[in-house]
Amino acid sequence: MWSDIMRVLALLLGVKAACILLVSSLSGTGAVNNSGRWWGIVNVASSANLLTNTKHVQLALDPSLALLSRRQRRLVRQNPGILPAIAAGLHSAIKECKWQFRSRRWNCPTSQTPTVFGKIVNRGCRETAFVFAITSAGVTHAVARSCSEGSIESCTCDYRRRGPGGTDWHWGGCSDNVEFGRMFGREFVDSSERGRDLRYLANLHNNEAGRMTVSSEMRQECKCHGMSGSCTIRTCWMRLPSFRVVGDVLKDRFDGASRVVYANKGSNRASHRTEPRHLQPENPAHKLPSARDLVYFEKSPNFCSFNGKTGTVGTSGRTCNSSSPALDGCELLCCGRGYKSHIEKVTERCHCTFHWCCHVSCLNCTSTQTLHQCL
C-alpha cells in the first residue's frame, strides 16, 4: 500500500518537473524583447514623476514598469542631474524622427507605451535601425551639452584640447564634452540589450553609429578678440552640431543602410577590424558596413495598411501632395487607394511692420487651401 502511494507521488513529481522544464524552455525561446524599454522614461520623467532623495539624486518613478535596469539606475545615481538630460535627449530624438519621416509611409508614430515606438522595435528593418541610432545619438548629444552647461555634477566642459593652437588663434572657452556623452551613452543605452544573436549585434551597431555621428559632426567655434573687432586673435572651442544636422546625417545613412547576416565562424571577413566583427553584408559583393553605417537584417513592411501584428498604422487619413511624384505624393503615400480633397480656410499673420522701438504690428490674412487626404 505504502509503496503504491510512493510510486504515485513519484509519478506526480516527475510530471510536475517535466512541466516546469517545458515552461522554462518555452519562456526561454519566447523571451520578451526588452530592447528600448528605457525609452518609456520620456513619458514619466516629468516634474510630477521625479523624486529627489537626500543626495539630490533624481530618479524616474514608475515601479510598475521598472523602465530602467539595475545598471541604468546605478548610473543615474552616480551622475546626479543626468536624468533630465536623458529625457531631453529622448524628446529631441522623437521630434527629429518625426521630422525626418514626416512625408514617408512610416512617419515615426509613437505612443505612451514603454517602448514608445511600438512594435517596430521587435523587427530588424531599416526603420528599426534608425530608431536605435537616433535615440542613442539623442542621449549622447544631450548629455554632452549638459556637461558644458554645468547641469551634471560628474562632468564639466572638455578641457583636453587646451594646448597649441594656430598662428592667430588658441584653444579656450568651453568645449562640449562629447567624450563623456559617448562613454555614458554606451554604458547606459547598450546595457538594455541582451543576447548574442543578430538582433543584439545590429542594435549595438546602430547605437554606436548614432553616437559616432554626434562625435564626427563636432565643429570648431571661435570668438574674435582685438581692437574694434579686428579679430587679431581668436579663442576657439569644439561645439556640438545642432540635432537637425545629426538627424540629416542619420537619415542619409538610413537610405543607404546595409542588409547584414550573422557571419560564419572562421570567416576572414568576420575578423575584419570594422565593427561589429560578426556582421557581414548579405550580398558578398557589397563592402563591409563601416562603424557609422546603419545595418538591418529584415525587409520593411509596406506600411500601407493597419496591421496589429506588425504594429503598422497605415496611411489612411494622411495628408498628401497631389502634385508631387515623390514619396509625399498622393499616388505613393496613399498606396494607390486614391485620396479625397477638401477646401479649408487658413488664417495667418501677414503684412508685418516693425515700429521703432520696439513693436511689430501684423494683419490677419485669410486664404483658402485645398488639402488632400489618403483614403
C-alpha positions in Angstrom: 0.0 0.0 0.0 2.7 2.4 1.1 4.9 1.5 -1.9 2.0 2.2 -4.2 1.4 5.6 -2.7 5.1 6.4 -3.1 5.1 5.4 -6.8 2.1 7.6 -7.4 3.8 10.6 -5.7 7.0 10.0 -7.7 5.0 9.9 -10.9 3.2 13.2 -10.0 6.5 14.8 -9.1 8.0 13.7 -12.3 5.1 15.1 -14.3 5.4 18.4 -12.3 9.2 18.6 -13.0 8.6 17.9 -16.7 6.0 20.7 -16.8 8.4 23.1 -15.1 11.1 22.2 -17.6 8.7 22.6 -20.5 7.5 26.1 -19.3 11.1 27.1 -18.7 12.2 26.1 -22.1 9.2 27.9 -23.7 9.8 31.0 -21.7 13.4 31.0 -22.9 12.5 30.7 -26.6 9.7 33.3 -26.3 11.5 35.8 -24.1 10.1 39.3 -24.2 12.3 41.7 -26.2 13.2 44.5 -23.7 15.2 46.5 -26.2 14.5 50.2 -25.8 12.2 49.7 -22.8 14.1 52.6 -21.1 12.7 54.9 -23.8 9.5 54.9 -21.7 11.0 57.4 -19.2 10.3 60.1 -21.7 6.6 59.6 -20.7 7.2 59.7 -17.0 10.3 61.8 -16.3 8.3 65.0 -15.6 8.2 67.2 -12.6 5.3 65.1 -11.2 7.3 61.9 -11.5 10.7 62.9 -10.2 11.9 62.1 -6.8 14.8 64.0 -5.2 16.4 62.0 -2.4 18.7 63.2 0.4 21.6 63.2 -2.0 19.7 65.3 -4.5 19.6 62.4 -7.0 16.6 62.5 -9.4 15.1 59.1 -10.2 12.2 58.4 -12.6 9.3 56.8 -10.7 7.4 54.0 -12.5 7.8 51.0 -10.2 5.1 49.0 -12.1 7.1 49.0 -15.3 10.6 49.0 -13.9 11.7 51.0 -17.0 15.3 51.2 -16.0 17.5 48.2 -15.4 19.5 47.9 -12.2 22.7 49.0 -14.0 20.9 52.0 -15.5 19.6 53.1 -12.1 23.1 52.8 -10.7 24.4 55.0 -13.5 21.7 57.7 -12.8 22.6 57.6 -9.1 26.3 58.0 -9.8 25.7 61.0 -12.1 23.4 63.5 -10.3 21.5 65.7 -12.7 21.8 63.3 -15.7 18.2 62.0 -15.8 16.8 65.3 -17.2 19.5 65.2 -19.9 18.5 61.7 -20.9 14.8 62.7 -21.0 15.7 65.8 -23.1 17.8 63.7 -25.5 14.8 61.3 -26.0 12.5 64.2 -26.6 14.9 65.5 -29.3 15.2 62.1 -30.8 11.5 61.6 -31.1 10.9 65.1 -32.5 13.7 64.6 -35.1 12.5 61.1 -36.1 9.0 62.5 -36.8 10.5 65.4 -38.8 12.8 63.2 -40.9 9.9 60.8 -41.8 7.0 63.3 -42.0 6.5 62.6 -45.7 7.0 58.8 -45.6 4.5 56.0 -45.2 6.2 55.2 -41.9 6.2 58.6 -40.2 7.7 57.5 -36.9 4.4 57.0 -34.9 4.8 57.0 -31.2 2.6 56.1 -28.2 2.5 56.2 -24.4 3.7 52.6 -24.2 7.1 51.8 -22.6 8.7 51.1 -25.9 7.3 54.4 -27.3 7.9 53.5 -30.9 5.7 50.4 -30.8 6.2 47.0 -32.3 8.7 48.3 -34.9 11.3 47.7 -32.2 10.7 44.0 -32.5 11.7 43.9 -36.1 15.1 44.2 -37.8 14.3 46.6 -40.6 15.7 50.0 -41.7 13.2 51.9 -39.6 14.3 49.9 -36.5 17.9 50.8 -37.2 17.1 54.5 -37.4 15.1 54.4 -34.1 18.0 52.9 -32.3 20.6 55.2 -33.9 18.6 58.5 -33.3 17.8 57.7 -29.6 21.4 56.7 -28.9 22.5 60.0 -30.6 19.9 62.0 -28.6 21.3 60.8 -25.3 24.9 61.4 -26.3 24.1 64.9 -27.6 22.0 66.0 -24.6 24.5 64.6 -22.0 27.5 66.2 -23.7 25.7 69.6 -23.9 24.5 69.3 -20.2 28.1 68.7 -19.1 29.3 72.0 -20.6 26.3 73.8 -19.1 27.2 72.5 -15.6 23.9 70.6 -15.2 25.6 67.3 -14.3 27.8 67.0 -11.2 30.1 64.3 -12.5 31.3 66.1 -15.7 32.4 69.5 -16.9 33.5 71.2 -20.1 36.0 69.2 -22.2 39.4 70.9 -21.4 41.5 68.2 -23.1 42.0 70.3 -26.2 43.9 73.0 -24.3 47.3 73.4 -25.9 48.9 74.9 -29.1 46.5 76.4 -31.5 47.2 78.3 -34.7 49.0 81.5 -35.7 46.1 83.7 -34.9 44.0 81.6 -32.5 44.3 79.5 -29.4 42.2 76.9 -27.6 39.9 78.1 -24.8 36.3 78.5 -24.0 34.1 75.6 -23.0 34.1 72.7 -25.4 31.1 70.3 -25.3 32.1 67.1 -23.6 31.2 64.7 -26.3 33.6 62.0 -25.0 31.7 61.8 -21.7 28.4 61.8 -23.7 29.6 58.8 -25.8 31.0 57.0 -22.7 27.9 57.4 -20.7 25.7 56.6 -23.7 27.5 53.4 -24.3 27.2 52.3 -20.7 23.5 53.4 -20.3 21.9 52.7 -23.7 23.7 49.5 -24.6 23.0 47.9 -21.2 19.4 47.3 -22.2 20.5 44.8 -24.9 20.6 41.1 -24.1 21.8 38.1 -26.1 24.3 37.3 -28.8 22.1 36.9 -31.8 21.8 39.0 -35.0 19.3 41.4 -33.4 21.6 42.1 -30.5 24.6 42.8 -32.7 22.6 45.0 -35.1 21.1 47.1 -32.2 24.6 47.6 -30.7 26.0 48.6 -34.1 23.2 51.1 -34.7 23.5 52.5 -31.2 27.2 53.2 -31.8 26.5 54.6 -35.2 24.3 57.2 -33.6 26.9 58.2 -31.1 29.7 58.4 -33.7 27.6 60.6 -35.8 27.3 63.1 -33.0 31.0 63.0 -32.4 32.1 63.2 -36.0 29.9 66.3 -36.6 31.6 68.4 -33.9 32.8 71.7 -35.3 35.3 74.3 -34.2 33.7 77.6 -33.0 35.6 80.8 -32.4 35.3 84.2 -30.8 37.3 87.2 -32.0 39.4 89.5 -29.8 41.1 92.7 -30.7 40.7 96.5 -31.1 37.3 97.4 -32.6 36.6 93.8 -33.5 39.8 93.5 -35.6 40.0 89.8 -34.8 43.7 89.8 -34.3 43.4 86.7 -32.1 40.6 84.2 -31.7 39.6 81.9 -28.9 38.3 78.6 -30.2 36.5 75.5 -28.8 34.6 72.5 -30.1 30.9 72.7 -30.3 28.2 70.1 -30.9 26.2 70.3 -34.1 22.5 71.1 -34.0 20.5 67.9 -33.6 18.9 68.6 -37.0 22.4 68.1 -38.5 22.6 64.7 -36.7 19.2 63.8 -37.9 20.0 64.7 -41.5 23.2 62.5 -41.5 21.4 59.5 -39.9 18.6 59.9 -42.5 21.2 59.6 -45.3 22.6 56.6 -43.5 19.1 55.1 -43.4 18.7 55.5 -47.1 22.0 53.7 -47.7 21.7 51.1 -44.9 23.4 47.8 -45.3 21.4 44.5 -45.0 23.5 42.1 -43.0 23.6 38.5 -41.9 25.3 36.7 -39.0 28.9 35.9 -40.1 30.0 32.3 -40.1 32.8 31.5 -37.6 36.2 31.5 -39.1 35.2 33.8 -41.9 38.0 36.2 -42.9 35.5 38.9 -43.4 34.1 38.4 -40.0 37.5 39.1 -38.4 37.8 42.4 -40.2 38.6 45.3 -37.9 35.4 47.1 -38.9 32.8 46.9 -36.0 30.8 44.9 -35.3 33.1 41.9 -36.2 30.3 39.4 -36.5 28.1 41.2 -39.1 28.7 40.9 -42.8 26.7 42.0 -45.9 24.0 39.7 -47.1 25.4 40.2 -50.6 29.1 39.1 -50.6 29.8 41.6 -53.4 29.0 44.5 -51.1 31.6 46.1 -48.8 31.5 45.6 -45.0 29.4 48.2 -43.2 31.5 50.9 -41.5 31.0 51.8 -37.9 28.9 54.8 -38.9 26.6 52.9 -41.3 23.2 51.7 -40.2 22.5 48.0 -40.6 19.3 45.9 -40.8 18.5 42.2 -41.4 14.8 42.2 -42.3 12.7 43.7 -45.1 10.5 46.6 -44.1 6.7 46.2 -44.2 5.0 48.4 -46.8 3.3 50.4 -44.1 0.2 51.0 -46.3 -2.5 49.4 -44.2 -3.2 48.9 -40.5 -1.7 45.7 -39.2 -1.9 44.9 -35.5 0.6 42.1 -35.7 3.4 44.3 -37.1 2.2 47.5 -35.4 1.8 49.5 -38.6 -1.0 52.1 -38.5 -1.3 52.6 -42.3 -1.5 55.8 -44.3 -5.3 56.3 -44.3 -6.2 59.9 -43.4 -2.6 61.2 -44.0 -2.2 64.5 -45.9 -0.5 64.1 -49.3 0.7 66.3 -52.1 -1.3 65.7 -55.2 1.3 67.4 -57.5 4.4 65.6 -56.1 5.8 62.5 -57.8 8.0 61.8 -54.7 7.2 59.8 -51.6 4.9 62.5 -50.2 2.8 62.4 -53.4 -0.7 61.1 -53.2 0.0 58.2 -55.5 2.8 56.7 -53.4 1.7 57.8 -49.9 -1.8 56.5 -50.4 -0.5 53.2 -51.9 -2.8 53.5 -54.9 -6.0 53.7 -52.9 -6.8 57.2 -54.0 -7.5 60.3 -51.9 -10.2 62.8 -51.1 -9.9 66.6 -51.3 -11.5 69.4 -49.3 -11.1 73.2 -49.1 -10.0 74.7 -45.8 -9.8 78.3 -44.7 -6.4 79.3 -43.1 -5.7 82.5 -41.2 -2.2 83.7 -40.9 -0.3 86.7 -39.8 0.8 88.9 -42.7 2.0 92.4 -43.8 4.0 92.7 -40.6 5.7 96.1 -39.9 8.4 96.9 -37.4 7.8 100.1 -35.5 10.8 101.8 -33.7 11.2 100.9 -30.9 10.2 98.0 -30.4 6.9 96.8 -31.7 5.7 94.7 -34.6 2.2 95.0 -35.9 0.6 92.5 -38.3 -2.6 91.9 -40.1 -4.6 88.7 -40.2 -4.9 87.3 -43.7 -7.4 84.6 -44.6 -6.8 82.3 -47.6 -8.3 79.0 -48.8 -6.2 75.9 -49.3 -7.1 72.6 -50.9 -6.0 69.7 -48.8 -5.7 66.1 -49.9 -6.1 63.1 -47.6 -5.4 59.4 -48.3 -8.5 57.1 -48.4 
